[in-house]
Amino acid sequence: MSVSHDIVRLLPYLRRYARALTGSQETGDQYVRLCLEAILAEPERIKSANDLRVELFAVFHDAWDIVDSAIPLTDGSEAPDDGLHRQLAALPSIERQVLLLIALERFSTAEAARILDLDEADVVKKLEIARQELRRQATTRVLIIEDEPVIAMDIAGIVESLGHEVVGVAGRQAEAVELARKHHPGLVLADVQLQDGDSGIVTVQEIMRSMDAPVIFVTGFPERLLTGDRVEPAFIVTKPFDPETLKVAIVQALSFSAPQALKPAGVV
């Protein structure tokens, strides 16, 4: 019972990681489901784990690798499961997986090596390759929805360091919706709790009625977005955050979309 309780406690964060990998709540949860099925089939692996969190992510990646290798990509011709093939084609490289494990989920290089069944030296090399990718992404217009001025300034600085253009900062729902309609951003970064009791979740839902752009929630209340009882965002960064964590989330979110490119990205 204790192990089951610990898995339930860790599950929201595995779901967050899976969605960041796939860019989709639905697809990410499918992989998490495969992970849980693998645990049910081989419970001793989890029960004997020295570090349950590391082993849980390792089982997840075992399930990921099995699916990835079992379904070959087509040559582009349509098939009944063509949507699945497109999802597989969009899956991040091993370098991106390393980056997300370390920057987003805060695993050490040794822990990432265990999860991915790699040598730690190889993980270090792949991490550097992934960081180099941060410098090559096309840029876009970004709307920041954040009611704390200092945090908004920090986020804006990180966004601009990647070469993106900040088109506005809003602390209230009406202001954010107006800025979105005016500038049509290619990316939205939003807090959950805004000024005067406004909800960042409701604000983003209103914005998305008239446009389609990736959204990253940057919040001190991730539990409000990891409940599993409604449609959830694919990308969540928890405050306080490391700048690299936010940079990685931005790159990953934009990699699953077609943002309005402005110019080659600047150096991180």
Buried (B, 14 or more C-beta within 10 A) or exposed (E): EEEEEBBEEBBBBBBBBBBBBBBBBEBBBBBBEBBBEBBEEEEEBBEEBEEBBBBBBBBBBBBBEEBBEEEEEBEEEEEEEEEBBEBBEBBBEBBBBBBBBBBBBEBEBEBBBBBBEBEBEBBBBBBEBBBEBBBEBBBBBBBBBBBBEEBBEBBBEBBBBBBBBBBBBBBBBEBBBBBBEEBBBBBBBBBBBBBEEBBBBEBBEBBEEEEEBBBBBBBBBBEBBBEEEEEBBBBBBBBEBEBBBBBBBBBBBBBBBEBBBBEEBEEB
